[in-house]
Amino acid sequence: MGSTEQVATDVAFVAPFFHAAASGTDVDLPVVSAIAWSTASALAILGLSRVVSERLPA
């Protein structure tokens, strides 16, 4: 697991995204939805690549 600051930063980014997606207010527009989901997908791919390549600190 990462440092406390890293975990807090991850939660601070992910929580509003899922809140917006669940409420449907911000993600109701197709353009906003495309930007939000593509950004989330890119970050998920980058995060998983770091886990798989074992580049995360112990």
DRENVEXVEX-579137 format. One line per field, with one value per residue: residue number from 1; residue in one letter; x, y, z of N, C-alpha, C, O in turn. Coordinates in pm, 1 decimal, decimal comma. Example, Ala and Ser with C-alpha at 12.3 -4.5 7.8 and 13.67 -1.06 7.14 Angstrom:
BEGIN
n = 1 2
res = A S
n.x = 1319,0 1285,0
n.y = -569,0 -225,0
n.z = 780,0 708,0
ca.x = 1230,0 1367,0
ca.y = -450,0 -106,0
ca.z = 780,0 714,0
c.x = 1320,0 1290,0
c.y = -330,0 3,0
c.z = 780,0 787,0
o.x = 1423,6 1340,9
o.y = -331,9 113,8
o.z = 846,5 803,9
***
This chain:
BEGIN
n = 1 2 3 4 5 6 7 8 9 10 11 12 13 14 15 16 17 18 19 20 21 22 23 24 25 26 27 28 29 30 31 32 33 34 35 36 37 38 39 40 41 42 43 44 45 46 47 48 49 50 51 52 53 54 55 56 57 58
res = M G S T E Q V A T D V A F V A P F F H A A A S G T D V D L P V V S A I A W S T A S A L A I L G L S R V V S E R L P A
n.x = 83,6 41,3 178,9 28,7 -48,5 -65,1 -271,5 -480,8 -494,4 -569,2 -825,0 -946,4 -963,1 -1107,1 -1351,7 -1522,7 -1561,6 -1706,6 -1927,5 -2037,4 -2092,4 -2279,4 -2487,2 -2563,3 -2589,4 -2372,6 -2268,8 -2454,0 -2457,1 -2341,9 -2082,4 -1944,8 -1961,9 -1809,3 -1554,4 -1512,5 -1527,1 -1323,8 -1098,1 -1101,1 -1067,7 -813,2 -653,0 -699,7 -585,1 -316,9 -263,4 -301,8 -100,0 125,4 98,4 114,2 369,6 516,2 615,9 543,8 598,1 705,2
n.y = -116,8 228,3 544,8 737,3 989,7 947,6 759,5 911,6 1110,6 959,1 870,7 1119,2 1194,8 987,9 958,5 1195,0 1156,5 911,9 990,5 1191,0 1035,2 855,3 1023,2 1143,2 1401,9 1565,9 1396,2 1360,5 1482,6 1390,8 1467,6 1550,3 1313,8 1142,4 1258,7 1231,1 947,4 857,6 974,8 851,7 585,5 593,0 660,9 436,0 235,0 319,9 301,7 24,5 -76,2 5,3 -148,1 -408,2 -407,0 -386,2 -144,9 3,1 155,9 -23,2
n.z = 0,0 -62,2 54,2 320,7 231,0 -44,4 -65,1 40,2 -154,6 -377,1 -295,8 -270,4 -536,1 -663,4 -523,3 -570,9 -846,0 -866,1 -720,4 -884,8 -1110,4 -1006,3 -921,6 -1155,9 -1244,7 -1341,3 -1530,3 -1716,9 -1963,6 -2286,3 -2379,7 -2149,3 -2006,0 -2168,7 -2144,3 -1866,3 -1824,2 -1998,2 -1885,0 -1631,4 -1711,5 -1831,3 -1608,9 -1449,6 -1607,5 -1608,9 -1332,9 -1286,0 -1450,3 -1311,6 -1081,5 -1182,9 -1297,7 -1073,1 -968,4 -757,7 -439,6 -142,4
ca.x = 0,0 118,0 182,8 -100,2 -80,9 -103,0 -404,1 -575,4 -507,6 -648,2 -963,7 -996,5 -992,9 -1204,5 -1482,0 -1610,3 -1595,4 -1816,0 -2044,6 -2095,4 -2147,1 -2397,6 -2596,5 -2606,1 -2606,2 -2262,4 -2235,5 -2573,1 -2422,3 -2251,7 -1943,7 -1888,5 -1949,9 -1695,5 -1431,4 -1497,6 -1496,6 -1193,1 -997,3 -1101,0 -1009,9 -668,5 -590,5 -706,7 -484,5 -184,9 -249,7 -283,5 31,4 223,6 85,3 163,7 514,7 573,9 688,9 492,3 682,7 658,1
ca.y = 0,0 351,3 629,0 791,6 1101,0 892,9 699,0 1022,2 1174,4 868,8 877,3 1253,4 1201,6 886,5 978,4 1287,0 1099,2 816,7 1065,5 1253,8 929,1 797,7 1120,3 1164,6 1543,1 1613,0 1299,0 1346,6 1527,3 1293,8 1516,5 1544,0 1172,1 1087,8 1309,3 1172,1 804,0 835,4 1008,5 744,4 465,0 613,4 650,8 296,4 159,7 356,7 244,1 -121,1 -105,2 20,5 -262,7 -527,4 -398,4 -382,1 -20,4 71,9 138,8 -124,8
ca.z = 0,0 -70,9 172,0 362,6 142,9 -175,1 -50,8 56,5 -285,1 -461,4 -250,3 -300,4 -678,5 -704,4 -458,9 -645,6 -975,9 -849,3 -676,8 -1004,5 -1195,9 -942,4 -916,6 -1293,7 -1279,5 -1424,7 -1633,7 -1800,3 -2098,8 -2349,5 -2389,2 -2014,0 -1973,0 -2243,0 -2082,5 -1733,3 -1832,9 -2061,1 -1784,5 -1531,5 -1773,5 -1847,2 -1477,7 -1406,2 -1683,7 -1557,0 -1198,9 -1297,3 -1508,1 -1204,3 -991,1 -1252,3 -1317,0 -939,5 -950,9 -641,4 -320,0 -48,1
c.x = 88,5 116,7 43,4 -143,5 -127,6 -243,0 -509,7 -598,5 -591,7 -795,7 -1024,8 -1028,5 -1107,3 -1343,4 -1571,3 -1650,6 -1713,1 -1943,2 -2114,8 -2158,1 -2275,1 -2515,6 -2649,3 -2619,1 -2497,3 -2238,2 -2354,3 -2545,9 -2321,7 -2105,5 -1875,2 -1867,8 -1829,0 -1563,1 -1407,1 -1457,2 -1362,8 -1080,2 -987,4 -1037,8 -858,9 -596,6 -593,2 -601,6 -344,3 -161,4 -226,2 -147,5 141,3 218,3 145,3 315,3 590,0 659,4 637,5 587,0 620,5 585,7
c.y = 123,6 429,4 683,6 905,2 1051,4 832,7 808,7 1093,8 1088,9 875,0 1012,7 1268,7 1108,6 913,3 1077,5 1231,9 1003,0 885,1 1130,2 1148,9 871,2 894,7 1152,3 1309,4 1591,5 1522,8 1276,1 1388,0 1430,8 1340,0 1508,3 1399,3 1109,8 1132,7 1242,1 1025,4 777,0 869,7 899,4 617,2 477,5 601,7 509,1 211,6 191,9 297,5 94,5 -156,5 -89,6 -97,1 -387,7 -524,3 -386,3 -257,7 59,6 53,7 40,3 -71,5
c.z = 0,0 58,9 202,4 271,1 6,7 -169,8 -37,6 -76,3 -378,5 -424,7 -285,3 -449,2 -716,6 -646,9 -533,3 -782,8 -962,9 -799,6 -797,0 -1095,9 -1136,9 -941,0 -1055,2 -1334,0 -1374,3 -1544,4 -1728,0 -1945,8 -2161,0 -2355,4 -2253,0 -1972,2 -2042,6 -2182,0 -1947,5 -1741,2 -1899,7 -1964,9 -1678,7 -1587,1 -1787,7 -1713,8 -1423,1 -1478,1 -1632,9 -1418,2 -1202,6 -1356,9 -1403,4 -1108,4 -1055,7 -1267,4 -1184,8 -917,8 -831,9 -523,4 -222,1 67,1
o.x = 198,0 60,9 -47,4 -261,2 -220,4 -323,4 -616,6 -711,1 -676,3 -881,6 -1141,0 -1114,4 -1195,1 -1443,2 -1687,8 -1761,2 -1808,8 -2053,9 -2237,2 -2265,1 -2369,1 -2630,4 -2766,9 -2656,7 -2527,4 -2191,9 -2353,6 -2605,7 -2225,2 -2014,7 -1760,7 -1766,9 -1754,8 -1470,2 -1295,0 -1363,9 -1293,9 -977,6 -877,4 -962,7 -785,3 -490,7 -498,4 -536,9 -262,1 -52,2 -140,6 -86,7 240,0 321,9 218,0 381,8 712,7 764,9 682,7 649,0 498,7 541,5
o.y = 122,5 385,7 676,2 916,4 1107,9 853,4 799,4 1133,4 1141,0 883,5 1020,4 1349,6 1146,8 892,6 1045,9 1257,9 1011,3 842,7 1124,2 1171,6 841,3 853,4 1185,0 1337,8 1652,0 1568,9 1183,1 1333,8 1392,4 1258,9 1464,2 1366,3 1032,9 1052,9 1201,0 983,0 682,2 801,6 859,2 549,2 382,9 539,5 466,5 126,7 101,9 248,8 42,9 -256,2 -163,2 -141,5 -463,2 -626,7 -377,3 -265,6 171,5 -51,6 22,5 -147,9
o.z = 56,1 159,6 119,6 237,1 -51,2 -260,7 -98,0 -106,5 -451,2 -512,5 -325,2 -484,4 -794,1 -716,0 -557,1 -830,1 -1040,0 -833,0 -808,6 -1152,3 -1210,4 -957,4 -1070,9 -1447,7 -1477,2 -1648,7 -1808,7 -2038,7 -2094,9 -2337,6 -2243,2 -1909,8 -1981,5 -2169,5 -1917,5 -1672,9 -1861,8 -1962,8 -1640,7 -1517,2 -1759,3 -1705,8 -1357,0 -1416,7 -1615,7 -1388,9 -1130,8 -1317,9 -1406,0 -1059,0 -991,2 -1251,7 -1183,6 -854,8 -808,1 -508,7 -219,1 152,9
***
